[in-house]
Amino acid sequence: MINAATHYRLDYPDLSLILALVRGGSLARAARLLAVDVSTVFRSVRRLEAALGQPLFDKSRSGYLPTSLAQALAEQAERAEQALEAARVGVEQGGEVISGTVRLTCSDSVLQALLLPALARFMPAYPALSLELSTSNDFANLSRRDADVALRLTRTPPEHLVGRNLGSVAYRVCAGAEYLRSVNARELASMTWIAPDDFLPDHPTVAWRRQHLPGVVPAYRCNSMLSVTELVRAGLGVAALPDFLIDASKGVMPLSEPLKGYDTALWLLTRPDCRALRSVVTLFDELGRNLRWC
């Protein structure tokens, strides 16, 4: 419970009102969220602002813009909403509920091809568990405590992190079906190449190309493997792609066997201090069971 300088005691309906107006941005949308009429929302906001002795929203033609106080109260309202939902689920399920927020980081390719399908399989069973997702290739996210959990493609995860190896990932040279019709599939060196740019100088596909096709200069460079895959699908050239991004039904055809000696692994990682968090342990276990690409 928060006490304003006027000693007015905020309660849950007050927080719900503020959250609805922050989410809706207008009296009409807030009224729909709260299942009341617009005049009720208008009177309630005016009454609350008078009780607190300061404005909560700036009124403009574009709608109701929250002040810094309203934004802070809305964030607390969201936490209260999550706690209430966890309590309801606990009553319905008759047991302890996994709740809280876990921050997870991974590359955009892992997010799209592996993580999202996995989350769709198990997250509905954890309505009180929230995830904050970010895409990055930077291990420092965990070191800086910007994230709690990371999914990373690497052979050698940093020693200061703990986790598990979810399995090996192989790479193959691939092309779009339309592009293949215009070239000789056995002459890789003469093809138009697409590759990660300098943001991944040690990527296995870069190392393989430099070793086996030293004369090739990529015509397209991208800052993510997902972008590389999209260019291949568009018929702009060939690239070495991880198995989980290769899908003939979506126009990405493998031209080679796995690039021997250039495979990597998918690691699920966290900081040692996060291992005591039930939310992190639960996420680890579920991802270990549900991430599939073989």
BAVOKOL-591263 format. One record per residue (C-alpha): residue number from 1; residue in one letter; y, z, x. Coordinates in nm, 2 decimals. Last residue first. Layout:
N
+-----+------+--------+--------+--------+
! seq ! type !      v !      w !      u !
+-----+------+--------+--------+--------+
! NUM !    a !      Y !      Z !      X !
...
+-----+------+--------+--------+--------+
***
This chain:
294
+-----+------+--------+--------+--------+
! seq ! type !      v !      w !      u !
+-----+------+--------+--------+--------+
! 294 !    c !  -3.25 !  -3.46 !   1.66 !
! 293 !    w !  -2.90 !  -3.38 !   1.52 !
! 292 !    r !  -2.93 !  -3.05 !   1.34 !
! 291 !    l !  -2.71 !  -2.74 !   1.33 !
! 290 !    n !  -2.86 !  -2.52 !   1.05 !
! 289 !    r !  -3.07 !  -2.25 !   1.21 !
! 288 !    g !  -2.86 !  -2.18 !   1.52 !
! 287 !    l !  -2.55 !  -2.21 !   1.31 !
! 286 !    e !  -2.68 !  -1.95 !   1.07 !
! 285 !    d !  -2.77 !  -1.70 !   1.35 !
! 284 !    f !  -2.44 !  -1.74 !   1.53 !
! 283 !    l !  -2.24 !  -1.71 !   1.21 !
! 282 !    t !  -2.41 !  -1.39 !   1.12 !
! 281 !    v !  -2.36 !  -1.25 !   1.47 !
! 280 !    v !  -1.99 !  -1.34 !   1.45 !
! 279 !    s !  -1.94 !  -1.18 !   1.11 !
! 278 !    r !  -2.14 !  -0.87 !   1.22 !
! 277 !    l !  -1.90 !  -0.81 !   1.50 !
! 276 !    a !  -2.07 !  -0.64 !   1.80 !
! 275 !    r !  -2.12 !  -0.96 !   1.99 !
! 274 !    c !  -1.74 !  -1.02 !   1.99 !
! 273 !    d !  -1.67 !  -0.81 !   2.30 !
! 272 !    p !  -1.90 !  -1.04 !   2.51 !
! 271 !    r !  -1.68 !  -1.34 !   2.43 !
! 270 !    t !  -1.85 !  -1.62 !   2.23 !
! 269 !    l !  -2.05 !  -1.94 !   2.28 !
! 268 !    l !  -2.28 !  -2.18 !   2.10 !
! 267 !    w !  -2.38 !  -2.44 !   2.35 !
! 266 !    l !  -2.47 !  -2.80 !   2.29 !
! 265 !    a !  -2.64 !  -2.95 !   2.60 !
! 264 !    t !  -2.59 !  -3.25 !   2.83 !
! 263 !    d !  -2.77 !  -3.57 !   2.92 !
! 262 !    y !  -2.67 !  -3.78 !   3.22 !
! 261 !    g !  -3.00 !  -3.78 !   3.42 !
! 260 !    k !  -3.15 !  -4.06 !   3.23 !
! 259 !    l !  -2.90 !  -4.25 !   3.00 !
! 258 !    p !  -3.10 !  -4.25 !   2.68 !
! 257 !    e !  -3.25 !  -4.59 !   2.61 !
! 256 !    s !  -3.01 !  -4.87 !   2.56 !
! 255 !    l !  -2.83 !  -5.09 !   2.31 !
! 254 !    p !  -2.79 !  -4.83 !   2.03 !
! 253 !    m !  -2.62 !  -4.97 !   1.71 !
! 252 !    v !  -2.32 !  -4.82 !   1.54 !
! 251 !    g !  -2.26 !  -4.99 !   1.20 !
! 250 !    k !  -2.27 !  -4.69 !   0.97 !
! 249 !    s !  -2.64 !  -4.73 !   0.88 !
! 248 !    a !  -2.71 !  -4.77 !   1.25 !
! 247 !    d !  -2.58 !  -4.41 !   1.31 !
! 246 !    i !  -2.51 !  -4.29 !   1.66 !
! 245 !    l !  -2.27 !  -4.00 !   1.67 !
! 244 !    f !  -2.54 !  -3.73 !   1.71 !
! 243 !    d !  -2.70 !  -3.93 !   1.99 !
! 242 !    p !  -2.40 !  -3.90 !   2.21 !
! 241 !    l !  -2.21 !  -4.22 !   2.28 !
! 240 !    a !  -2.19 !  -4.46 !   2.58 !
! 239 !    a !  -1.94 !  -4.73 !   2.47 !
! 238 !    v !  -1.93 !  -5.10 !   2.37 !
! 237 !    g !  -1.65 !  -5.32 !   2.23 !
! 236 !    l !  -1.39 !  -5.36 !   1.96 !
! 235 !    g !  -1.63 !  -5.40 !   1.67 !
! 234 !    a !  -1.46 !  -5.14 !   1.44 !
! 233 !    r !  -1.77 !  -4.91 !   1.48 !
! 232 !    v !  -1.71 !  -4.91 !   1.85 !
! 231 !    l !  -1.35 !  -4.82 !   1.80 !
! 230 !    e !  -1.45 !  -4.54 !   1.56 !
! 229 !    t !  -1.70 !  -4.40 !   1.82 !
! 228 !    v !  -1.43 !  -4.38 !   2.09 !
! 227 !    s !  -1.21 !  -4.20 !   1.84 !
! 226 !    l !  -1.48 !  -3.94 !   1.78 !
! 225 !    m !  -1.53 !  -3.92 !   2.16 !
! 224 !    s !  -1.18 !  -3.80 !   2.19 !
! 223 !    n !  -0.87 !  -3.89 !   2.39 !
! 222 !    c !  -0.93 !  -4.26 !   2.38 !
! 221 !    r !  -0.93 !  -4.54 !   2.64 !
! 220 !    y !  -0.97 !  -4.91 !   2.56 !
! 219 !    a !  -1.02 !  -5.20 !   2.79 !
! 218 !    p !  -1.24 !  -5.00 !   3.02 !
! 217 !    v !  -1.24 !  -5.12 !   3.38 !
! 216 !    v !  -1.60 !  -5.21 !   3.48 !
! 215 !    g !  -1.66 !  -5.27 !   3.85 !
! 214 !    p !  -1.84 !  -4.95 !   3.91 !
! 213 !    l !  -2.11 !  -5.02 !   3.64 !
! 212 !    h !  -2.39 !  -4.78 !   3.73 !
! 211 !    q !  -2.22 !  -4.49 !   3.90 !
! 210 !    r !  -1.88 !  -4.52 !   3.75 !
! 209 !    r !  -2.04 !  -4.58 !   3.40 !
! 208 !    w !  -2.27 !  -4.28 !   3.44 !
! 207 !    a !  -1.99 !  -4.04 !   3.55 !
! 206 !    v !  -1.77 !  -4.15 !   3.26 !
! 205 !    t !  -2.06 !  -4.11 !   3.01 !
! 204 !    p !  -2.13 !  -3.76 !   3.15 !
! 203 !    h !  -1.77 !  -3.65 !   3.10 !
! 202 !    d !  -1.62 !  -3.54 !   3.43 !
! 201 !    p !  -1.28 !  -3.70 !   3.38 !
! 200 !    l !  -1.25 !  -3.58 !   3.01 !
! 199 !    f !  -0.87 !  -3.57 !   2.94 !
! 198 !    d !  -0.85 !  -3.88 !   3.17 !
! 197 !    d !  -0.94 !  -4.12 !   2.89 !
! 196 !    p !  -1.27 !  -4.13 !   2.71 !
! 195 !    a !  -1.42 !  -4.48 !   2.71 !
! 194 !    i !  -1.43 !  -4.82 !   2.54 !
! 193 !    w !  -1.57 !  -5.12 !   2.73 !
! 192 !    t !  -1.55 !  -5.49 !   2.66 !
! 191 !    m !  -1.87 !  -5.65 !   2.78 !
! 190 !    s !  -1.94 !  -5.83 !   3.11 !
! 189 !    a !  -2.09 !  -5.53 !   3.29 !
! 188 !    l !  -2.33 !  -5.47 !   3.00 !
! 187 !    e !  -2.50 !  -5.81 !   3.03 !
! 186 !    r !  -2.82 !  -5.75 !   2.83 !
! 185 !    a !  -2.65 !  -5.76 !   2.49 !
! 184 !    n !  -2.52 !  -6.11 !   2.54 !
! 183 !    v !  -2.21 !  -6.12 !   2.33 !
! 182 !    s !  -2.07 !  -6.24 !   1.99 !
! 181 !    r !  -2.33 !  -6.11 !   1.75 !
! 180 !    l !  -2.32 !  -5.77 !   1.92 !
! 179 !    y !  -1.95 !  -5.72 !   1.82 !
! 178 !    e !  -2.05 !  -5.75 !   1.45 !
! 177 !    a !  -2.33 !  -5.50 !   1.48 !
! 176 !    g !  -2.10 !  -5.24 !   1.65 !
! 175 !    a !  -2.20 !  -5.13 !   2.00 !
! 174 !    c !  -2.38 !  -4.85 !   2.18 !
! 173 !    v !  -2.48 !  -4.74 !   2.52 !
! 172 !    r !  -2.69 !  -4.42 !   2.49 !
! 171 !    y !  -2.62 !  -4.05 !   2.55 !
! 170 !    a !  -2.86 !  -3.76 !   2.52 !
! 169 !    v !  -2.78 !  -3.41 !   2.38 !
! 168 !    s !  -3.00 !  -3.11 !   2.47 !
! 167 !    g !  -3.05 !  -2.81 !   2.24 !
! 166 !    l !  -2.88 !  -2.51 !   2.08 !
! 165 !    n !  -2.83 !  -2.33 !   2.41 !
! 164 !    r !  -2.72 !  -1.97 !   2.33 !
! 163 !    g !  -2.43 !  -1.75 !   2.38 !
! 162 !    v !  -2.23 !  -1.54 !   2.62 !
! 161 !    l !  -1.90 !  -1.62 !   2.80 !
! 160 !    h !  -1.78 !  -1.49 !   3.14 !
! 159 !    e !  -2.03 !  -1.72 !   3.32 !
! 158 !    p !  -1.86 !  -2.03 !   3.19 !
! 157 !    p !  -2.10 !  -2.28 !   3.03 !
! 156 !    t !  -2.29 !  -2.51 !   3.27 !
! 155 !    r !  -2.45 !  -2.81 !   3.12 !
! 154 !    t !  -2.18 !  -2.87 !   2.86 !
! 153 !    l !  -2.11 !  -2.98 !   2.51 !
! 152 !    r !  -1.92 !  -2.69 !   2.35 !
! 151 !    l !  -1.94 !  -2.50 !   2.02 !
! 150 !    a !  -1.70 !  -2.21 !   2.04 !
! 149 !    v !  -1.67 !  -1.87 !   1.87 !
! 148 !    d !  -1.40 !  -1.60 !   1.86 !
! 147 !    a !  -1.09 !  -1.82 !   1.91 !
! 146 !    d !  -0.74 !  -1.78 !   2.06 !
! 145 !    r !  -0.87 !  -1.49 !   2.26 !
! 144 !    r !  -0.72 !  -1.64 !   2.58 !
! 143 !    s !  -1.06 !  -1.67 !   2.73 !
! 142 !    l !  -1.20 !  -1.81 !   2.41 !
! 141 !    n !  -0.94 !  -2.09 !   2.39 !
! 140 !    a !  -0.97 !  -2.13 !   2.77 !
! 139 !    f !  -1.29 !  -2.32 !   2.72 !
! 138 !    d !  -1.07 !  -2.62 !   2.62 !
! 137 !    n !  -1.23 !  -2.92 !   2.44 !
! 136 !    s !  -1.03 !  -2.86 !   2.12 !
! 135 !    t !  -1.06 !  -2.88 !   1.75 !
! 134 !    s !  -0.97 !  -2.58 !   1.54 !
! 133 !    l !  -1.14 !  -2.41 !   1.25 !
! 132 !    e !  -1.05 !  -2.07 !   1.09 !
! 131 !    l !  -1.35 !  -1.95 !   0.90 !
! 130 !    s !  -1.36 !  -1.70 !   0.61 !
! 129 !    l !  -1.66 !  -1.49 !   0.51 !
! 128 !    a !  -1.64 !  -1.33 !   0.16 !
! 127 !    p !  -1.81 !  -1.62 !  -0.02 !
! 126 !    y !  -2.11 !  -1.61 !   0.23 !
! 125 !    a !  -2.40 !  -1.79 !   0.06 !
! 124 !    p !  -2.17 !  -2.10 !   0.00 !
! 123 !    m !  -2.14 !  -2.11 !   0.38 !
! 122 !    f !  -2.50 !  -2.21 !   0.45 !
! 121 !    r !  -2.56 !  -2.58 !   0.39 !
! 120 !    a !  -2.20 !  -2.71 !   0.38 !
! 119 !    l !  -2.14 !  -2.53 !   0.71 !
! 118 !    a !  -2.41 !  -2.73 !   0.87 !
! 117 !    p !  -2.28 !  -3.06 !   0.75 !
! 116 !    l !  -1.93 !  -2.97 !   0.87 !
! 115 !    l !  -2.06 !  -2.85 !   1.22 !
! 114 !    l !  -2.26 !  -3.15 !   1.33 !
! 113 !    a !  -2.10 !  -3.49 !   1.29 !
! 112 !    q !  -1.74 !  -3.41 !   1.20 !
! 111 !    l !  -1.69 !  -3.08 !   1.39 !
! 110 !    v !  -1.89 !  -3.20 !   1.69 !
! 109 !    s !  -1.68 !  -3.51 !   1.72 !
! 108 !    d !  -1.36 !  -3.32 !   1.67 !
! 107 !    s !  -1.44 !  -3.09 !   1.96 !
! 106 !    c !  -1.52 !  -2.72 !   1.88 !
! 105 !    t !  -1.33 !  -2.40 !   1.80 !
! 104 !    l !  -1.42 !  -2.12 !   1.56 !
! 103 !    r !  -1.20 !  -1.83 !   1.44 !
! 102 !    v !  -1.40 !  -1.58 !   1.24 !
! 101 !    t !  -1.24 !  -1.41 !   0.94 !
! 100 !    g !  -1.39 !  -1.11 !   0.76 !
!  99 !    s !  -1.68 !  -1.05 !   0.53 !
!  98 !    i !  -2.06 !  -1.02 !   0.53 !
!  97 !    v !  -2.16 !  -0.82 !   0.22 !
!  96 !    e !  -2.38 !  -0.52 !   0.20 !
!  95 !    g !  -2.61 !  -0.50 !  -0.10 !
!  94 !    g !  -2.65 !  -0.52 !  -0.48 !
!  93 !    q !  -2.58 !  -0.89 !  -0.49 !
!  92 !    e !  -2.33 !  -0.87 !  -0.78 !
!  91 !    v !  -2.18 !  -0.55 !  -0.66 !
!  90 !    g !  -2.14 !  -0.68 !  -0.31 !
!  89 !    v !  -2.00 !  -1.01 !  -0.44 !
!  88 !    r !  -1.73 !  -0.81 !  -0.63 !
!  87 !    a !  -1.65 !  -0.60 !  -0.32 !
!  86 !    a !  -1.62 !  -0.91 !  -0.10 !
!  85 !    e !  -1.39 !  -1.07 !  -0.36 !
!  84 !    l !  -1.17 !  -0.77 !  -0.36 !
!  83 !    a !  -1.15 !  -0.77 !   0.02 !
!  82 !    q !  -1.07 !  -1.14 !   0.02 !
!  81 !    e !  -0.79 !  -1.09 !  -0.24 !
!  80 !    a !  -0.65 !  -0.80 !  -0.04 !
!  79 !    r !  -0.65 !  -1.02 !   0.27 !
!  78 !    e !  -0.47 !  -1.29 !   0.08 !
!  77 !    a !  -0.22 !  -1.04 !  -0.05 !
!  76 !    q !  -0.15 !  -0.92 !   0.30 !
!  75 !    e !  -0.06 !  -1.28 !   0.39 !
!  74 !    a !   0.15 !  -1.31 !   0.08 !
!  73 !    l !   0.34 !  -1.00 !   0.18 !
!  72 !    a !   0.43 !  -1.15 !   0.51 !
!  71 !    q !   0.54 !  -1.47 !   0.35 !
!  70 !    a !   0.75 !  -1.28 !   0.09 !
!  69 !    l !   0.92 !  -1.08 !   0.37 !
!  68 !    s !   0.99 !  -1.39 !   0.57 !
!  67 !    t !   1.15 !  -1.55 !   0.27 !
!  66 !    p !   0.94 !  -1.77 !   0.05 !
!  65 !    l !   1.08 !  -2.10 !  -0.08 !
!  64 !    y !   1.08 !  -2.15 !  -0.46 !
!  63 !    g !   1.12 !  -2.51 !  -0.56 !
!  62 !    s !   1.25 !  -2.84 !  -0.42 !
!  61 !    r !   1.58 !  -2.80 !  -0.61 !
!  60 !    s !   1.63 !  -2.47 !  -0.44 !
!  59 !    k !   1.56 !  -2.10 !  -0.50 !
!  58 !    d !   1.52 !  -1.88 !  -0.19 !
!  57 !    f !   1.24 !  -1.64 !  -0.25 !
!  56 !    l !   1.17 !  -1.27 !  -0.19 !
!  55 !    p !   1.53 !  -1.14 !  -0.22 !
!  54 !    q !   1.62 !  -0.78 !  -0.14 !
!  53 !    g !   1.65 !  -0.45 !  -0.32 !
!  52 !    l !   1.28 !  -0.40 !  -0.36 !
!  51 !    a !   1.31 !  -0.31 !  -0.73 !
!  50 !    a !   1.56 !  -0.59 !  -0.79 !
!  49 !    e !   1.33 !  -0.84 !  -0.62 !
!  48 !    l !   1.04 !  -0.71 !  -0.83 !
!  47 !    r !   1.23 !  -0.74 !  -1.16 !
!  46 !    r !   1.35 !  -1.09 !  -1.07 !
!  45 !    v !   1.00 !  -1.20 !  -0.98 !
!  44 !    s !   0.85 !  -1.05 !  -1.30 !
!  43 !    r !   1.11 !  -1.21 !  -1.52 !
!  42 !    f !   1.05 !  -1.56 !  -1.38 !
!  41 !    v !   0.67 !  -1.52 !  -1.39 !
!  40 !    t !   0.68 !  -1.41 !  -1.75 !
!  39 !    s !   0.92 !  -1.70 !  -1.84 !
!  38 !    v !   0.68 !  -1.95 !  -1.69 !
!  37 !    d !   0.39 !  -1.84 !  -1.91 !
!  36 !    v !   0.07 !  -1.67 !  -1.79 !
!  35 !    a !  -0.26 !  -1.79 !  -1.65 !
!  34 !    l !  -0.17 !  -1.66 !  -1.30 !
!  33 !    l !  -0.24 !  -1.99 !  -1.12 !
!  32 !    r !  -0.07 !  -2.18 !  -1.41 !
!  31 !    a !   0.23 !  -1.96 !  -1.40 !
!  30 !    a !   0.26 !  -2.01 !  -1.02 !
!  29 !    r !   0.26 !  -2.38 !  -1.08 !
!  28 !    a !   0.54 !  -2.36 !  -1.33 !
!  27 !    l !   0.75 !  -2.11 !  -1.14 !
!  26 !    s !   0.74 !  -2.33 !  -0.83 !
!  25 !    g !   0.60 !  -2.32 !  -0.47 !
!  24 !    g !   0.24 !  -2.28 !  -0.60 !
!  23 !    r !   0.09 !  -2.10 !  -0.31 !
!  22 !    v !   0.40 !  -1.89 !  -0.24 !
!  21 !    l !   0.45 !  -1.82 !  -0.61 !
!  20 !    a !   0.08 !  -1.73 !  -0.66 !
!  19 !    l !   0.09 !  -1.50 !  -0.35 !
!  18 !    i !   0.40 !  -1.32 !  -0.47 !
!  17 !    l !   0.26 !  -1.26 !  -0.82 !
!  16 !    s !  -0.08 !  -1.14 !  -0.68 !
!  15 !    l !   0.11 !  -0.90 !  -0.45 !
!  14 !    d !   0.29 !  -0.75 !  -0.74 !
!  13 !    p !  -0.03 !  -0.73 !  -0.94 !
!  12 !    y !  -0.19 !  -0.54 !  -0.65 !
!  11 !    d !   0.07 !  -0.27 !  -0.63 !
!  10 !    l !   0.39 !  -0.23 !  -0.44 !
!   9 !    r !   0.54 !   0.12 !  -0.44 !
!   8 !    y !   0.92 !   0.12 !  -0.47 !
!   7 !    h !   1.05 !   0.37 !  -0.21 !
!   6 !    t !   1.38 !   0.17 !  -0.19 !
!   5 !    a !   1.31 !   0.10 !   0.17 !
!   4 !    a !   0.99 !  -0.07 !   0.06 !
!   3 !    n !   0.66 !   0.12 !   0.07 !
!   2 !    i !   0.34 !  -0.09 !   0.13 !
!   1 !    m !   0.00 !   0.00 !   0.00 !
+-----+------+--------+--------+--------+
***
